[in-house]
């Protein structure tokens, strides 16, 4: 069961880069949910983030931009550190 959801809005200028960010989110060392949405109406990433946030069912959420890349252990390390507090 996923504990963390990645939310990735994709604007027109970042379509070519989005696959890398989505792949990085999907290849985490722990199960994660990944939500991405293309901004075809050019409403801006904030609108898309809010729409996707309303669909999140996990305890944790991480917002990524379409041109971001993360290490495969990002989610696992984040959750472990949070629980240490």
N, CA, C and O atoms as CSV, one atom per row, in Angstrom:
chain,resi,resn,atom,element,x,y,z
A,1,UNK,N,N,0.841,-1.188,0.000
A,1,UNK,CA,C,0.000,0.000,0.000
A,1,UNK,C,C,0.883,1.247,0.000
A,1,UNK,O,O,1.817,1.357,0.794
A,2,UNK,N,N,0.587,2.153,-0.869
A,2,UNK,CA,C,1.362,3.390,-0.976
A,2,UNK,C,C,1.137,4.278,0.243
A,2,UNK,O,O,0.020,4.391,0.748
A,3,UNK,N,N,2.209,4.900,0.704
A,3,UNK,CA,C,2.130,5.862,1.804
A,3,UNK,C,C,2.324,7.284,1.324
A,3,UNK,O,O,2.002,8.232,2.039
A,4,UNK,N,N,2.851,7.442,0.110
A,4,UNK,CA,C,3.189,8.757,-0.407
A,4,UNK,C,C,2.681,8.883,-1.842
A,4,UNK,O,O,2.771,7.944,-2.633
A,5,UNK,N,N,2.151,10.048,-2.157
A,5,UNK,CA,C,1.710,10.342,-3.518
A,5,UNK,C,C,2.542,11.483,-4.070
A,5,UNK,O,O,2.719,12.511,-3.417
A,6,UNK,N,N,3.051,11.292,-5.275
A,6,UNK,CA,C,3.720,12.353,-6.004
A,6,UNK,C,C,2.694,13.053,-6.879
A,6,UNK,O,O,1.943,12.396,-7.601
A,7,UNK,N,N,2.655,14.367,-6.824
A,7,UNK,CA,C,1.744,15.189,-7.623
A,7,UNK,C,C,2.602,15.976,-8.617
A,7,UNK,O,O,3.464,16.761,-8.223
A,8,UNK,N,N,2.350,15.752,-9.912
A,8,UNK,CA,C,3.210,16.335,-10.943
A,8,UNK,C,C,2.367,17.039,-12.010
A,8,UNK,O,O,1.817,16.373,-12.887
A,9,UNK,N,N,2.254,18.363,-11.955
A,9,UNK,CA,C,1.584,19.092,-13.032
A,9,UNK,C,C,2.536,19.230,-14.221
A,9,UNK,O,O,3.741,19.406,-14.046
A,10,UNK,N,N,1.986,19.148,-15.416
A,10,UNK,CA,C,2.816,19.220,-16.622
A,10,UNK,C,C,2.319,20.349,-17.508
A,10,UNK,O,O,1.236,20.266,-18.087
A,11,UNK,N,N,3.113,21.398,-17.608
A,11,UNK,CA,C,2.783,22.523,-18.479
A,11,UNK,C,C,3.255,22.268,-19.896
A,11,UNK,O,O,4.063,21.370,-20.131
A,12,UNK,N,N,2.758,23.051,-20.842
A,12,UNK,CA,C,3.110,22.854,-22.245
A,12,UNK,C,C,4.619,22.893,-22.516
A,12,UNK,O,O,5.106,22.177,-23.390
A,13,UNK,N,N,5.341,23.702,-21.793
A,13,UNK,CA,C,6.783,23.831,-22.019
A,13,UNK,C,C,7.588,22.666,-21.449
A,13,UNK,O,O,8.775,22.529,-21.743
A,14,UNK,N,N,6.947,21.829,-20.636
A,14,UNK,CA,C,7.675,20.744,-19.973
A,14,UNK,C,C,7.215,19.348,-20.375
A,14,UNK,O,O,7.602,18.368,-19.739
A,15,UNK,N,N,6.413,19.244,-21.397
A,15,UNK,CA,C,5.908,17.936,-21.820
A,15,UNK,C,C,7.062,16.979,-22.123
A,15,UNK,O,O,7.022,15.814,-21.727
A,16,UNK,N,N,8.080,17.463,-22.816
A,16,UNK,CA,C,9.208,16.611,-23.190
A,16,UNK,C,C,10.010,16.133,-21.975
A,16,UNK,O,O,10.671,15.097,-22.045
A,17,UNK,N,N,9.961,16.873,-20.868
A,17,UNK,CA,C,10.715,16.517,-19.670
A,17,UNK,C,C,9.908,15.690,-18.674
A,17,UNK,O,O,10.482,15.060,-17.785
A,18,UNK,N,N,8.611,15.686,-18.810
A,18,UNK,CA,C,7.738,15.075,-17.804
A,18,UNK,C,C,7.970,13.583,-17.620
A,18,UNK,O,O,7.867,13.081,-16.501
A,19,UNK,N,N,8.276,12.872,-18.682
A,19,UNK,CA,C,8.478,11.420,-18.568
A,19,UNK,C,C,9.579,11.080,-17.575
A,19,UNK,O,O,9.479,10.088,-16.852
A,20,UNK,N,N,10.628,11.893,-17.533
A,20,UNK,CA,C,11.732,11.644,-16.604
A,20,UNK,C,C,11.268,11.796,-15.157
A,20,UNK,O,O,11.596,10.962,-14.312
A,21,UNK,N,N,10.510,12.851,-14.864
A,21,UNK,CA,C,10.010,13.069,-13.499
A,21,UNK,C,C,9.030,11.970,-13.097
A,21,UNK,O,O,9.087,11.458,-11.978
A,22,UNK,N,N,8.140,11.613,-14.004
A,22,UNK,CA,C,7.156,10.565,-13.709
A,22,UNK,C,C,7.849,9.228,-13.486
A,22,UNK,O,O,7.499,8.497,-12.559
A,23,UNK,N,N,8.827,8.901,-14.322
A,23,UNK,CA,C,9.577,7.649,-14.160
A,23,UNK,C,C,10.319,7.622,-12.830
A,23,UNK,O,O,10.353,6.590,-12.161
A,24,UNK,N,N,10.910,8.742,-12.442
A,24,UNK,CA,C,11.625,8.804,-11.163
A,24,UNK,C,C,10.668,8.575,-9.994
A,24,UNK,O,O,11.037,7.930,-9.012
A,25,UNK,N,N,9.460,9.088,-10.088
A,25,UNK,CA,C,8.464,8.888,-9.026
A,25,UNK,C,C,7.971,7.443,-8.996
A,25,UNK,O,O,7.693,6.903,-7.925
A,26,UNK,N,N,7.866,6.831,-10.144
A,26,UNK,CA,C,7.355,5.452,-10.224
A,26,UNK,C,C,8.386,4.407,-9.845
A,26,UNK,O,O,8.021,3.268,-9.555
A,27,UNK,N,N,9.644,4.755,-9.840
A,27,UNK,CA,C,10.688,3.765,-9.554
A,27,UNK,C,C,11.273,3.931,-8.154
A,27,UNK,O,O,12.457,3.670,-7.942
A,28,UNK,N,N,10.468,4.353,-7.219
A,28,UNK,CA,C,10.903,4.498,-5.838
A,28,UNK,C,C,11.082,3.129,-5.187
A,28,UNK,O,O,10.507,2.141,-5.646
A,29,UNK,N,N,11.873,3.070,-4.124
A,29,UNK,CA,C,12.141,1.813,-3.431
A,29,UNK,C,C,11.001,1.378,-2.520
A,29,UNK,O,O,11.037,0.276,-1.973
A,30,UNK,N,N,9.999,2.218,-2.352
A,30,UNK,CA,C,8.771,1.866,-1.635
A,30,UNK,C,C,7.594,2.189,-2.553
A,30,UNK,O,O,7.711,3.056,-3.419
A,31,UNK,N,N,6.461,1.504,-2.378
A,31,UNK,CA,C,5.309,1.776,-3.241
A,31,UNK,C,C,4.808,3.213,-3.060
A,31,UNK,O,O,4.606,3.679,-1.939
A,32,UNK,N,N,4.616,3.893,-4.174
A,32,UNK,CA,C,4.116,5.266,-4.172
A,32,UNK,C,C,3.035,5.409,-5.240
A,32,UNK,O,O,3.055,4.721,-6.261
A,33,UNK,N,N,2.107,6.301,-4.989
A,33,UNK,CA,C,1.126,6.664,-6.007
A,33,UNK,C,C,1.685,7.853,-6.776
A,33,UNK,O,O,2.409,8.679,-6.220
A,34,UNK,N,N,1.346,7.933,-8.050
A,34,UNK,CA,C,1.812,9.036,-8.884
A,34,UNK,C,C,0.616,9.624,-9.623
A,34,UNK,O,O,-0.085,8.923,-10.353
A,35,UNK,N,N,0.394,10.916,-9.423
A,35,UNK,CA,C,-0.646,11.636,-10.148
A,35,UNK,C,C,0.028,12.685,-11.018
A,35,UNK,O,O,0.834,13.478,-10.531
A,36,UNK,N,N,-0.298,12.690,-12.296
A,36,UNK,CA,C,0.208,13.737,-13.175
A,36,UNK,C,C,-0.949,14.209,-14.052
A,36,UNK,O,O,-1.867,13.451,-14.365
A,37,UNK,N,N,-0.877,15.467,-14.433
A,37,UNK,CA,C,-1.944,16.062,-15.234
A,37,UNK,C,C,-1.325,17.090,-16.172
A,37,UNK,O,O,-0.508,17.916,-15.764
A,38,UNK,N,N,-1.732,17.020,-17.440
A,38,UNK,CA,C,-1.261,17.980,-18.438
A,38,UNK,C,C,-2.142,19.223,-18.408
A,38,UNK,O,O,-3.369,19.133,-18.354
A,39,UNK,N,N,-1.511,20.353,-18.441
A,39,UNK,CA,C,-2.203,21.642,-18.384
A,39,UNK,C,C,-2.569,22.101,-19.794
A,39,UNK,O,O,-1.999,23.063,-20.309
A,40,UNK,N,N,-3.520,21.410,-20.410
A,40,UNK,CA,C,-3.899,21.737,-21.787
A,40,UNK,C,C,-4.617,23.074,-21.888
A,40,UNK,O,O,-4.583,23.713,-22.940
A,41,UNK,N,N,-5.264,23.505,-20.818
A,41,UNK,CA,C,-5.984,24.789,-20.817
A,41,UNK,C,C,-5.096,25.940,-20.343
A,41,UNK,O,O,-5.545,27.084,-20.271
A,42,UNK,N,N,-3.843,25.637,-20.021
A,42,UNK,CA,C,-2.871,26.624,-19.547
A,42,UNK,C,C,-3.402,27.434,-18.361
A,42,UNK,O,O,-3.352,28.664,-18.355
A,43,UNK,N,N,-3.908,26.717,-17.366
A,43,UNK,CA,C,-4.411,27.342,-16.143
A,43,UNK,C,C,-3.329,27.568,-15.107
A,43,UNK,O,O,-3.530,28.318,-14.152
A,44,UNK,N,N,-2.192,26.934,-15.284
A,44,UNK,CA,C,-1.090,27.090,-14.351
A,44,UNK,C,C,-0.936,25.889,-13.438
A,44,UNK,O,O,-1.903,25.173,-13.181
A,45,UNK,N,N,0.280,25.664,-12.946
A,45,UNK,CA,C,0.537,24.486,-12.123
A,45,UNK,C,C,-0.204,24.481,-10.795
A,45,UNK,O,O,-0.537,23.409,-10.289
A,46,UNK,N,N,-0.471,25.640,-10.222
A,46,UNK,CA,C,-1.181,25.693,-8.939
A,46,UNK,C,C,-2.575,25.113,-9.029
A,46,UNK,O,O,-3.011,24.394,-8.129
A,47,UNK,N,N,-3.276,25.416,-10.103
A,47,UNK,CA,C,-4.633,24.884,-10.302
A,47,UNK,C,C,-4.573,23.368,-10.405
A,47,UNK,O,O,-5.368,22.670,-9.775
A,48,UNK,N,N,-3.637,22.856,-11.195
A,48,UNK,CA,C,-3.500,21.413,-11.356
A,48,UNK,C,C,-3.106,20.733,-10.052
A,48,UNK,O,O,-3.629,19.670,-9.718
A,49,UNK,N,N,-2.180,21.348,-9.315
A,49,UNK,CA,C,-1.773,20.768,-8.022
A,49,UNK,C,C,-2.980,20.633,-7.092
A,49,UNK,O,O,-3.154,19.597,-6.450
A,50,UNK,N,N,-3.809,21.668,-7.017
A,50,UNK,CA,C,-4.985,21.618,-6.151
A,50,UNK,C,C,-5.977,20.549,-6.597
A,50,UNK,O,O,-6.559,19.862,-5.758
A,51,UNK,N,N,-6.174,20.402,-7.892
A,51,UNK,CA,C,-7.080,19.369,-8.394
A,51,UNK,C,C,-6.570,17.976,-8.044
A,51,UNK,O,O,-7.336,17.111,-7.618
A,52,UNK,N,N,-5.281,17.773,-8.227
A,52,UNK,CA,C,-4.717,16.451,-7.903
A,52,UNK,C,C,-4.654,16.219,-6.405
A,52,UNK,O,O,-4.866,15.097,-5.947
A,53,UNK,N,N,-4.364,17.262,-5.630
A,53,UNK,CA,C,-4.315,17.125,-4.175
A,53,UNK,C,C,-5.654,16.631,-3.623
A,53,UNK,O,O,-5.684,15.873,-2.654
A,54,UNK,N,N,-6.738,17.052,-4.226
A,54,UNK,CA,C,-8.069,16.610,-3.792
A,54,UNK,C,C,-8.255,15.103,-3.977
A,54,UNK,O,O,-9.147,14.515,-3.365
A,55,UNK,N,N,-7.429,14.472,-4.811
A,55,UNK,CA,C,-7.535,13.031,-5.080
A,55,UNK,C,C,-6.556,12.188,-4.264
A,55,UNK,O,O,-6.618,10.960,-4.307
A,56,UNK,N,N,-5.666,12.824,-3.531
A,56,UNK,CA,C,-4.649,12.104,-2.768
A,56,UNK,C,C,-5.295,11.342,-1.625
A,56,UNK,O,O,-6.114,11.886,-0.884
A,57,UNK,N,N,-4.913,10.065,-1.487
A,57,UNK,CA,C,-5.452,9.215,-0.419
A,57,UNK,C,C,-4.364,8.699,0.516
A,57,UNK,O,O,-4.640,7.886,1.397
A,58,UNK,N,N,-3.139,9.162,0.332
A,58,UNK,CA,C,-2.031,8.683,1.148
A,58,UNK,C,C,-1.734,9.656,2.288
A,58,UNK,O,O,-2.196,10.798,2.294
A,59,UNK,N,N,-0.959,9.176,3.243
A,59,UNK,CA,C,-0.590,10.007,4.397
A,59,UNK,C,C,0.322,11.167,3.998
A,59,UNK,O,O,0.230,12.262,4.553
A,60,UNK,N,N,1.198,10.915,3.035
A,60,UNK,CA,C,2.177,11.911,2.618
A,60,UNK,C,C,1.964,12.290,1.162
A,60,UNK,O,O,1.482,11.489,0.361
A,61,UNK,N,N,2.333,13.531,0.829
A,61,UNK,CA,C,2.279,14.010,-0.551
A,61,UNK,C,C,3.545,14.812,-0.832
A,61,UNK,O,O,4.040,15.553,0.017
A,62,UNK,N,N,4.049,14.639,-2.046
A,62,UNK,CA,C,5.207,15.407,-2.499
A,62,UNK,C,C,4.864,16.031,-3.835
A,62,UNK,O,O,4.407,15.347,-4.751
A,63,UNK,N,N,5.084,17.323,-3.945
A,63,UNK,CA,C,4.842,18.030,-5.202
A,63,UNK,C,C,6.141,18.069,-5.998
A,63,UNK,O,O,7.173,18.518,-5.500
A,64,UNK,N,N,6.079,17.596,-7.231
A,64,UNK,CA,C,7.225,17.680,-8.138
A,64,UNK,C,C,6.823,18.518,-9.339
A,64,UNK,O,O,5.668,18.504,-9.763
A,65,UNK,N,N,7.782,19.244,-9.878
A,65,UNK,CA,C,7.575,19.899,-11.161
A,65,UNK,C,C,7.961,18.908,-12.249
A,65,UNK,O,O,8.712,17.966,-11.995
A,66,UNK,N,N,7.460,19.112,-13.440
A,66,UNK,CA,C,7.702,18.183,-14.544
A,66,UNK,C,C,9.171,18.118,-14.943
A,66,UNK,O,O,9.583,17.157,-15.592
A,67,UNK,N,N,9.964,19.106,-14.575
A,67,UNK,CA,C,11.385,19.074,-14.912
A,67,UNK,C,C,12.256,18.647,-13.729
A,67,UNK,O,O,13.478,18.794,-13.771
A,68,UNK,N,N,11.626,18.116,-12.672
A,68,UNK,CA,C,12.362,17.616,-11.510
A,68,UNK,C,C,12.790,16.168,-11.719
A,68,UNK,O,O,12.242,15.449,-12.555
A,69,UNK,N,N,13.778,15.767,-10.940
A,69,UNK,CA,C,14.218,14.379,-10.888
A,69,UNK,C,C,14.607,14.095,-9.455
A,69,UNK,O,O,15.205,14.944,-8.795
A,70,UNK,N,N,14.275,12.915,-8.965
A,70,UNK,CA,C,14.589,12.550,-7.587
A,70,UNK,C,C,15.296,11.200,-7.569
A,70,UNK,O,O,15.168,10.401,-8.496
A,71,UNK,N,N,16.034,10.967,-6.509
A,71,UNK,CA,C,16.704,9.675,-6.317
A,71,UNK,C,C,15.659,8.595,-6.049
A,71,UNK,O,O,14.586,8.904,-5.532
A,72,UNK,N,N,15.941,7.346,-6.385
A,72,UNK,CA,C,14.981,6.256,-6.161
A,72,UNK,C,C,14.628,6.032,-4.694
A,72,UNK,O,O,13.595,5.435,-4.393
A,73,UNK,N,N,15.467,6.498,-3.787
A,73,UNK,CA,C,15.220,6.304,-2.349
A,73,UNK,C,C,14.567,7.510,-1.682
A,73,UNK,O,O,14.408,7.523,-0.462
A,74,UNK,N,N,14.190,8.518,-2.453
A,74,UNK,CA,C,13.640,9.754,-1.887
A,74,UNK,C,C,12.454,9.482,-0.957
A,74,UNK,O,O,12.460,9.926,0.191
A,75,UNK,N,N,11.456,8.770,-1.430
A,75,UNK,CA,C,10.244,8.533,-0.622
A,75,UNK,C,C,10.570,7.736,0.631
A,75,UNK,O,O,10.124,8.085,1.724
A,76,UNK,N,N,11.340,6.676,0.480
A,76,UNK,CA,C,11.690,5.840,1.629
A,76,UNK,C,C,12.437,6.643,2.690
A,76,UNK,O,O,12.102,6.569,3.873
A,77,UNK,N,N,13.444,7.407,2.276
A,77,UNK,CA,C,14.223,8.191,3.227
A,77,UNK,C,C,13.378,9.284,3.884
A,77,UNK,O,O,13.545,9.562,5.072
A,78,UNK,N,N,12.487,9.896,3.135
A,78,UNK,CA,C,11.624,10.937,3.683
A,78,UNK,C,C,10.694,10.376,4.750
A,78,UNK,O,O,10.542,10.962,5.822
A,79,UNK,N,N,10.078,9.250,4.453
A,79,UNK,CA,C,9.146,8.630,5.403
A,79,UNK,C,C,9.880,8.167,6.654
A,79,UNK,O,O,9.386,8.370,7.763
A,80,UNK,N,N,11.045,7.552,6.499
A,80,UNK,CA,C,11.835,7.099,7.648
A,80,UNK,C,C,12.211,8.282,8.538
A,80,UNK,O,O,12.056,8.217,9.757
A,81,UNK,N,N,12.698,9.346,7.941
A,81,UNK,CA,C,13.092,10.518,8.737
A,81,UNK,C,C,11.887,11.154,9.434
A,81,UNK,O,O,11.999,11.583,10.583
A,82,UNK,N,N,10.759,11.218,8.770
A,82,UNK,CA,C,9.561,11.778,9.403
A,82,UNK,C,C,9.181,10.969,10.645
A,82,UNK,O,O,8.844,11.533,11.685
A,83,UNK,N,N,9.239,9.670,10.523
A,83,UNK,CA,C,8.834,8.801,11.630
A,83,UNK,C,C,9.830,8.820,12.791
A,83,UNK,O,O,9.483,8.427,13.905
A,84,UNK,N,N,11.046,9.266,12.546
A,84,UNK,CA,C,12.043,9.363,13.609
A,84,UNK,C,C,11.769,10.534,14.536
A,84,UNK,O,O,12.269,10.556,15.661
A,85,UNK,N,N,10.997,11.491,14.095
A,85,UNK,CA,C,10.729,12.699,14.883
A,85,UNK,C,C,9.794,12.377,16.038
A,85,UNK,O,O,9.449,13.264,16.818
